[in-house]
Amino acid sequence: MADTWTSAMAHHATEIGARLAADPRALLPLALLLGLMAAAVWHDVRARRIPNALVLPGALAGLALQGVLPAGAGLYATPFGALGVLAGLAGMALGLAMLLPMYMLGTMGAGDVKLLSMAGAFLGPQQVLGAGLLALLAGGVLGLAVAMQRGDLARVWNNLRTMLLSTVLRRIGGGRVSVDAPPTPTGQLPYAIAIAAGTALQLLLADVPAWRDLL
């Protein structure tokens, strides 16, 4: 199964390369978004923060590309072309909405939320949904890897169990259903890694029919 997945990813990467060769205009938004993500990962790993001086100009650049490039199916789709400024703003809003609950629970920083929102300016609403879902999956893998490396798996499990139990008891008692923040923090993760990984995977999967139709 792993070999099949690797082969499929290699095939899609080859297709992306062919598309870039056929339409070099796609190189600019690709290089810009990946460069911004790489810079965000560097800042997050180094200082556990993603500066506004990175995400705000990045979001404006994404909106500018959506406004000035010829119309098409997306900056990372076939046929290449902009979705329009309104679609870029919708992508930003959806990216913000996807991670805002986790920020409110205290499980990630505001910079992480703004980073996915910035990606939404480039991706538009449909693709940022895929990037967000893949980022959450990558974040779960990252969290487990860090917990295993630190020997904190038991604490992670206790946090999750307490959160779920609190939600179930509140539901039984007729109260409003919500998920509480973990009572014992498990450490701040450089979540930009997960968001960058989710975004990169979405770029690879953007033209895969099964994934595109799922979104």
Phi and psi restraints in degrees (value plus and minus 20) as a CYANA .aco file:
   2 ALA   PHI     -82.5   -42.5
   2 ALA   PSI     -59.1   -19.1
   3 ASP   PHI     -84.4   -44.4
   3 ASP   PSI     -58.9   -18.9
   4 THR   PHI     -84.1   -44.1
   4 THR   PSI     -63.8   -23.8
   5 TRP   PHI     -82.6   -42.6
   5 TRP   PSI     -65.4   -25.4
   6 THR   PHI     -82.2   -42.2
   6 THR   PSI     -62.2   -22.2
   7 SER   PHI     -83.3   -43.3
   7 SER   PSI     -61.2   -21.2
   8 ALA   PHI     -85.2   -45.2
   8 ALA   PSI     -62.2   -22.2
   9 MET   PHI     -85.0   -45.0
   9 MET   PSI     -59.4   -19.4
  10 ALA   PHI     -84.0   -44.0
  10 ALA   PSI     -59.3   -19.3
  11 HIS   PHI     -83.8   -43.8
  11 HIS   PSI     -64.7   -24.7
  12 HIS   PHI     -88.1   -48.1
  12 HIS   PSI     -55.8   -15.8
  13 ALA   PHI     -83.3   -43.3
  13 ALA   PSI     -58.8   -18.8
  14 THR   PHI     -84.0   -44.0
  14 THR   PSI     -60.7   -20.7
  15 GLU   PHI     -83.1   -43.1
  15 GLU   PSI     -59.7   -19.7
  16 ILE   PHI     -84.2   -44.2
  16 ILE   PSI     -62.0   -22.0
  17 GLY   PHI     -80.3   -40.3
  17 GLY   PSI     -61.6   -21.6
  18 ALA   PHI     -85.5   -45.5
  18 ALA   PSI     -58.3   -18.3
  19 ARG   PHI     -87.0   -47.0
  19 ARG   PSI     -59.6   -19.6
  20 LEU   PHI     -85.5   -45.5
  20 LEU   PSI     -58.5   -18.5
  21 ALA   PHI     -86.1   -46.1
  21 ALA   PSI     -55.7   -15.7
  22 ALA   PHI     -94.7   -54.7
  22 ALA   PSI     -51.2   -11.2
  23 ASP   PHI    -157.7  -117.7
  23 ASP   PSI      67.3   107.3
  24 PRO   PHI     -81.0   -41.0
  24 PRO   PSI     -35.1     4.9
  25 ARG   PHI     -79.9   -39.9
  25 ARG   PSI     -46.4    -6.4
  26 ALA   PHI     -91.6   -51.6
  26 ALA   PSI     -34.0     6.0
  27 LEU   PHI     -85.5   -45.5
  27 LEU   PSI     -58.6   -18.6
  28 LEU   PHI     -82.5   -42.5
  28 LEU   PSI     -75.9   -35.9
  29 PRO   PHI     -82.6   -42.6
  29 PRO   PSI     -53.0   -13.0
  30 LEU   PHI     -86.5   -46.5
  30 LEU   PSI     -70.2   -30.2
  31 ALA   PHI     -83.7   -43.7
  31 ALA   PSI     -58.0   -18.0
  32 LEU   PHI     -86.7   -46.7
  32 LEU   PSI     -67.9   -27.9
  33 LEU   PHI     -85.5   -45.5
  33 LEU   PSI     -64.4   -24.4
  34 LEU   PHI     -86.3   -46.3
  34 LEU   PSI     -56.4   -16.4
  35 GLY   PHI     -84.9   -44.9
  35 GLY   PSI     -61.9   -21.9
  36 LEU   PHI     -83.5   -43.5
  36 LEU   PSI     -61.0   -21.0
  37 MET   PHI     -85.2   -45.2
  37 MET   PSI     -62.0   -22.0
  38 ALA   PHI     -82.7   -42.7
  38 ALA   PSI     -60.8   -20.8
  39 ALA   PHI     -85.5   -45.5
  39 ALA   PSI     -59.1   -19.1
  40 ALA   PHI     -84.2   -44.2
  40 ALA   PSI     -62.1   -22.1
  41 VAL   PHI     -81.6   -41.6
  41 VAL   PSI     -63.3   -23.3
  42 TRP   PHI     -80.3   -40.3
  42 TRP   PSI     -66.5   -26.5
  43 HIS   PHI     -84.9   -44.9
  43 HIS   PSI     -61.2   -21.2
  44 ASP   PHI     -89.1   -49.1
  44 ASP   PSI     -62.0   -22.0
  45 VAL   PHI     -87.3   -47.3
  45 VAL   PSI     -58.2   -18.2
  46 ARG   PHI     -97.5   -57.5
  46 ARG   PSI     -63.2   -23.2
  47 ALA   PHI    -146.9  -106.9
  47 ALA   PSI     -17.7    22.3
  48 ARG   PHI      36.2    76.2
  48 ARG   PSI      16.8    56.8
  49 ARG   PHI    -173.8  -133.8
  49 ARG   PSI     131.9   171.9
  50 ILE   PHI    -137.1   -97.1
  50 ILE   PSI      91.9   131.9
  51 PRO   PHI     -90.1   -50.1
  51 PRO   PSI     127.2   167.2
  52 ASN   PHI     -81.6   -41.6
  52 ASN   PSI     -48.6    -8.6
  53 ALA   PHI     -85.4   -45.4
  53 ALA   PSI     -32.0     8.0
  54 LEU   PHI    -118.1   -78.1
  54 LEU   PSI     -69.1   -29.1
  55 VAL   PHI     -97.3   -57.3
  55 VAL   PSI     -54.7   -14.7
  56 LEU   PHI     -88.8   -48.8
  56 LEU   PSI     -70.2   -30.2
  57 PRO   PHI     -81.8   -41.8
  57 PRO   PSI     -52.8   -12.8
  58 GLY   PHI     -83.0   -43.0
  58 GLY   PSI     -63.0   -23.0
  59 ALA   PHI     -83.9   -43.9
  59 ALA   PSI     -61.7   -21.7
  60 LEU   PHI     -84.0   -44.0
  60 LEU   PSI     -57.8   -17.8
  61 ALA   PHI     -84.4   -44.4
  61 ALA   PSI     -62.0   -22.0
  62 GLY   PHI     -81.7   -41.7
  62 GLY   PSI     -64.1   -24.1
  63 LEU   PHI     -85.2   -45.2
  63 LEU   PSI     -57.4   -17.4
  64 ALA   PHI     -83.6   -43.6
  64 ALA   PSI     -63.0   -23.0
  65 LEU   PHI     -82.5   -42.5
  65 LEU   PSI     -59.5   -19.5
  66 GLN   PHI     -86.4   -46.4
  66 GLN   PSI     -44.0    -4.0
  67 GLY   PHI    -111.1   -71.1
  67 GLY   PSI     -49.2    -9.2
  68 VAL   PHI    -123.8   -83.8
  68 VAL   PSI     -43.8    -3.8
  69 LEU   PHI     -97.8   -57.8
  69 LEU   PSI     134.8   174.8
  70 PRO   PHI     -80.3   -40.3
  70 PRO   PSI     131.5   171.5
  71 ALA   PHI     -87.3   -47.3
  71 ALA   PSI     128.2   168.2
  72 GLY   PHI    -187.9  -147.9
  72 GLY   PSI    -179.5  -139.5
  73 ALA   PHI    -105.7   -65.7
  73 ALA   PSI     -28.2    11.8
  74 GLY   PHI     125.2   165.2
  74 GLY   PSI     140.7   180.7
  75 LEU   PHI     -89.8   -49.8
  75 LEU   PSI     -37.0     3.0
  76 TYR   PHI    -150.1  -110.1
  76 TYR   PSI      11.7    51.7
  77 ALA   PHI    -156.1  -116.1
  77 ALA   PSI     153.0   193.0
  78 THR   PHI    -134.6   -94.6
  78 THR   PSI     107.7   147.7
  79 PRO   PHI     -97.0   -57.0
  79 PRO   PSI     124.6   164.6
  80 PHE   PHI     -81.6   -41.6
  80 PHE   PSI     120.5   160.5
  81 GLY   PHI     141.4   181.4
  81 GLY   PSI     144.1   184.1
  82 ALA   PHI     -95.2   -55.2
  82 ALA   PSI     131.8   171.8
  83 LEU   PHI    -112.1   -72.1
  83 LEU   PSI     -36.6     3.4
  84 GLY   PHI      86.9   126.9
  84 GLY   PSI     135.6   175.6
  85 VAL   PHI     -82.2   -42.2
  85 VAL   PSI     -59.9   -19.9
  86 LEU   PHI     -81.9   -41.9
  86 LEU   PSI     -59.6   -19.6
  87 ALA   PHI     -87.0   -47.0
  87 ALA   PSI     -56.7   -16.7
  88 GLY   PHI     -82.7   -42.7
  88 GLY   PSI     -62.2   -22.2
  89 LEU   PHI     -86.0   -46.0
  89 LEU   PSI     -58.2   -18.2
  90 ALA   PHI     -84.6   -44.6
  90 ALA   PSI     -58.9   -18.9
  91 GLY   PHI     -83.3   -43.3
  91 GLY   PSI     -60.5   -20.5
  92 MET   PHI     -82.3   -42.3
  92 MET   PSI     -64.5   -24.5
  93 ALA   PHI     -83.8   -43.8
  93 ALA   PSI     -61.5   -21.5
  94 LEU   PHI     -88.8   -48.8
  94 LEU   PSI     -61.0   -21.0
  95 GLY   PHI     -79.9   -39.9
  95 GLY   PSI     -61.1   -21.1
  96 LEU   PHI     -84.2   -44.2
  96 LEU   PSI     -65.3   -25.3
  97 ALA   PHI     -86.3   -46.3
  97 ALA   PSI     -52.4   -12.4
  98 MET   PHI     -86.5   -46.5
  98 MET   PSI     -58.4   -18.4
  99 LEU   PHI    -123.9   -83.9
  99 LEU   PSI     -28.2    11.8
 100 LEU   PHI     -78.6   -38.6
 100 LEU   PSI     -61.0   -21.0
 101 PRO   PHI     -79.0   -39.0
 101 PRO   PSI     -56.1   -16.1
 102 MET   PHI     -89.7   -49.7
 102 MET   PSI     -54.2   -14.2
 103 TYR   PHI     -85.7   -45.7
 103 TYR   PSI     -62.2   -22.2
 104 MET   PHI     -85.3   -45.3
 104 MET   PSI     -48.7    -8.7
 105 LEU   PHI    -100.5   -60.5
 105 LEU   PSI     -28.6    11.4
 106 GLY   PHI      61.7   101.7
 106 GLY   PSI      -2.6    37.4
 107 THR   PHI    -114.7   -74.7
 107 THR   PSI     -25.5    14.5
 108 MET   PHI    -173.9  -133.9
 108 MET   PSI     143.7   183.7
 109 GLY   PHI    -107.4   -67.4
 109 GLY   PSI     145.3   185.3
 110 ALA   PHI     -82.9   -42.9
 110 ALA   PSI     -53.1   -13.1
 111 GLY   PHI     -82.5   -42.5
 111 GLY   PSI     -54.8   -14.8
 112 ASP   PHI     -84.6   -44.6
 112 ASP   PSI     -63.2   -23.2
 113 VAL   PHI     -82.2   -42.2
 113 VAL   PSI     -65.5   -25.5
 114 LYS   PHI     -87.1   -47.1
 114 LYS   PSI     -48.8    -8.8
 115 LEU   PHI     -86.4   -46.4
 115 LEU   PSI     -64.9   -24.9
 116 LEU   PHI     -87.8   -47.8
 116 LEU   PSI     -55.1   -15.1
 117 SER   PHI     -82.0   -42.0
 117 SER   PSI     -61.8   -21.8
 118 MET   PHI     -80.0   -40.0
 118 MET   PSI     -63.4   -23.4
 119 ALA   PHI     -80.2   -40.2
 119 ALA   PSI     -53.8   -13.8
 120 GLY   PHI     -81.7   -41.7
 120 GLY   PSI     -49.4    -9.4
 121 ALA   PHI     -84.1   -44.1
 121 ALA   PSI     -53.9   -13.9
 122 PHE   PHI    -101.9   -61.9
 122 PHE   PSI     -59.8   -19.8
 123 LEU   PHI    -107.8   -67.8
 123 LEU   PSI     -50.0   -10.0
 124 GLY   PHI      62.1   102.1
 124 GLY   PSI     151.1   191.1
 125 PRO   PHI     -84.8   -44.8
 125 PRO   PSI     -61.3   -21.3
 126 GLN   PHI     -87.3   -47.3
 126 GLN   PSI     -67.2   -27.2
 127 GLN   PHI     -93.5   -53.5
 127 GLN   PSI     -50.5   -10.5
 128 VAL   PHI     -90.7   -50.7
 128 VAL   PSI     -47.0    -7.0
 129 LEU   PHI     -82.1   -42.1
 129 LEU   PSI     -66.2   -26.2
 130 GLY   PHI     -83.0   -43.0
 130 GLY   PSI     -63.4   -23.4
 131 ALA   PHI     -82.7   -42.7
 131 ALA   PSI     -59.8   -19.8
 132 GLY   PHI     -85.9   -45.9
 132 GLY   PSI     -63.5   -23.5
 133 LEU   PHI     -83.2   -43.2
 133 LEU   PSI     -62.4   -22.4
 134 LEU   PHI     -89.1   -49.1
 134 LEU   PSI     -53.3   -13.3
 135 ALA   PHI     -86.5   -46.5
 135 ALA   PSI     -60.0   -20.0
 136 LEU   PHI     -84.3   -44.3
 136 LEU   PSI     -59.5   -19.5
 137 LEU   PHI     -83.8   -43.8
 137 LEU   PSI     -66.2   -26.2
 138 ALA   PHI     -83.8   -43.8
 138 ALA   PSI     -55.2   -15.2
 139 GLY   PHI     -84.9   -44.9
 139 GLY   PSI     -57.4   -17.4
 140 GLY   PHI     -84.0   -44.0
 140 GLY   PSI     -62.8   -22.8
 141 VAL   PHI     -83.5   -43.5
 141 VAL   PSI     -62.5   -22.5
 142 LEU   PHI     -82.5   -42.5
 142 LEU   PSI     -63.7   -23.7
 143 GLY   PHI     -82.7   -42.7
 143 GLY   PSI     -62.1   -22.1
 144 LEU   PHI     -85.8   -45.8
 144 LEU   PSI     -59.9   -19.9
 145 ALA   PHI     -83.7   -43.7
 145 ALA   PSI     -63.4   -23.4
 146 VAL   PHI     -86.1   -46.1
 146 VAL   PSI     -61.7   -21.7
 147 ALA   PHI     -83.1   -43.1
 147 ALA   PSI     -61.0   -21.0
 148 MET   PHI     -84.9   -44.9
 148 MET   PSI     -61.1   -21.1
 149 GLN   PHI     -86.7   -46.7
 149 GLN   PSI     -52.4   -12.4
 150 ARG   PHI    -112.3   -72.3
 150 ARG   PSI     -27.3    12.7
 151 GLY   PHI      53.7    93.7
 151 GLY   PSI       9.8    49.8
 152 ASP   PHI    -126.4   -86.4
 152 ASP   PSI      -4.8    35.2
 153 LEU   PHI     -78.6   -38.6
 153 LEU   PSI     -58.6   -18.6
 154 ALA   PHI     -83.3   -43.3
 154 ALA   PSI     -60.8   -20.8
 155 ARG   PHI     -88.6   -48.6
 155 ARG   PSI     -58.4   -18.4
 156 VAL   PHI     -80.6   -40.6
 156 VAL   PSI     -65.5   -25.5
 157 TRP   PHI     -83.2   -43.2
 157 TRP   PSI     -62.0   -22.0
 158 ASN   PHI     -82.7   -42.7
 158 ASN   PSI     -60.1   -20.1
 159 ASN   PHI     -81.5   -41.5
 159 ASN   PSI     -67.6   -27.6
 160 LEU   PHI     -83.2   -43.2
 160 LEU   PSI     -63.0   -23.0
 161 ARG   PHI     -83.1   -43.1
 161 ARG   PSI     -62.1   -22.1
 162 THR   PHI     -84.0   -44.0
 162 THR   PSI     -62.6   -22.6
 163 MET   PHI     -80.8   -40.8
 163 MET   PSI     -67.9   -27.9
 164 LEU   PHI     -87.5   -47.5
 164 LEU   PSI     -60.3   -20.3
 165 LEU   PHI     -83.3   -43.3
 165 LEU   PSI     -61.4   -21.4
 166 SER   PHI     -82.1   -42.1
 166 SER   PSI     -59.9   -19.9
 167 THR   PHI     -86.0   -46.0
 167 THR   PSI     -64.3   -24.3
 168 VAL   PHI     -83.5   -43.5
 168 VAL   PSI     -64.9   -24.9
 169 LEU   PHI     -84.2   -44.2
 169 LEU   PSI     -57.7   -17.7
 170 ARG   PHI     -85.3   -45.3
 170 ARG   PSI     -58.4   -18.4
 171 ARG   PHI     -86.5   -46.5
 171 ARG   PSI     -62.6   -22.6
 172 ILE   PHI     -82.4   -42.4
 172 ILE   PSI     -57.7   -17.7
 173 GLY   PHI     -98.9   -58.9
 173 GLY   PSI     -20.2    19.8
 174 GLY   PHI      64.2   104.2
 174 GLY   PSI     -10.5    29.5
 175 GLY   PHI    -104.4   -64.4
 175 GLY   PSI     157.7   197.7
 176 ARG   PHI     -90.3   -50.3
 176 ARG   PSI     113.3   153.3
 177 VAL   PHI    -101.5   -61.5
 177 VAL   PSI     105.0   145.0
 178 SER   PHI    -175.0  -135.0
 178 SER   PSI     147.1   187.1
 179 VAL   PHI    -129.0   -89.0
 179 VAL   PSI     103.7   143.7
 180 ASP   PHI     -96.9   -56.9
 180 ASP   PSI     136.5   176.5
 181 ALA   PHI     -88.2   -48.2
 181 ALA   PSI     130.6   170.6
 182 PRO   PHI     -78.8   -38.8
 182 PRO   PSI     113.3   153.3
 183 PRO   PHI     -89.4   -49.4
 183 PRO   PSI     -44.1    -4.1
 184 THR   PHI    -142.5  -102.5
 184 THR   PSI      90.4   130.4
 185 PRO   PHI     -80.2   -40.2
 185 PRO   PSI     123.1   163.1
 186 THR   PHI    -125.6   -85.6
 186 THR   PSI      -9.1    30.9
 187 GLY   PHI      80.9   120.9
 187 GLY   PSI     124.8   164.8
 188 GLN   PHI    -101.4   -61.4
 188 GLN   PSI     107.5   147.5
 189 LEU   PHI    -117.2   -77.2
 189 LEU   PSI     130.2   170.2
 190 PRO   PHI     -95.4   -55.4
 190 PRO   PSI      59.7    99.7
 191 TYR   PHI     -88.5   -48.5
 191 TYR   PSI     -32.9     7.1
 192 ALA   PHI     -79.7   -39.7
 192 ALA   PSI     -48.8    -8.8
 193 ILE   PHI     -81.3   -41.3
 193 ILE   PSI     -65.6   -25.6
 194 ALA   PHI     -86.9   -46.9
 194 ALA   PSI     -60.6   -20.6
 195 ILE   PHI     -87.4   -47.4
 195 ILE   PSI     -60.9   -20.9
 196 ALA   PHI     -84.8   -44.8
 196 ALA   PSI     -60.5   -20.5
 197 ALA   PHI     -85.3   -45.3
 197 ALA   PSI     -62.9   -22.9
 198 GLY   PHI     -83.8   -43.8
 198 GLY   PSI     -58.8   -18.8
 199 THR   PHI     -86.7   -46.7
 199 THR   PSI     -64.4   -24.4
 200 ALA   PHI     -82.7   -42.7
 200 ALA   PSI     -61.7   -21.7
 201 LEU   PHI     -83.9   -43.9
 201 LEU   PSI     -58.8   -18.8
 202 GLN   PHI     -83.9   -43.9
 202 GLN   PSI     -58.5   -18.5
 203 LEU   PHI     -82.6   -42.6
 203 LEU   PSI     -57.4   -17.4
 204 LEU   PHI     -89.9   -49.9
 204 LEU   PSI     -54.5   -14.5
 205 LEU   PHI    -116.6   -76.6
 205 LEU   PSI     -20.3    19.7
 206 ALA   PHI     -74.9   -34.9
 206 ALA   PSI     -58.2   -18.2
 207 ASP   PHI    -123.5   -83.5
 207 ASP   PSI      -6.6    33.4
 208 VAL   PHI    -101.7   -61.7
 208 VAL   PSI      96.8   136.8
 209 PRO   PHI     -74.3   -34.3
 209 PRO   PSI     -64.3   -24.3
 210 ALA   PHI     -81.7   -41.7
 210 ALA   PSI     -62.4   -22.4
 211 TRP   PHI     -93.6   -53.6
 211 TRP   PSI     -62.4   -22.4
 212 ARG   PHI     -82.1   -42.1
 212 ARG   PSI     -61.9   -21.9
 213 ASP   PHI     -89.2   -49.2
 213 ASP   PSI     -50.5   -10.5
 214 LEU   PHI     -84.0   -44.0
 214 LEU   PSI     -54.4   -14.4
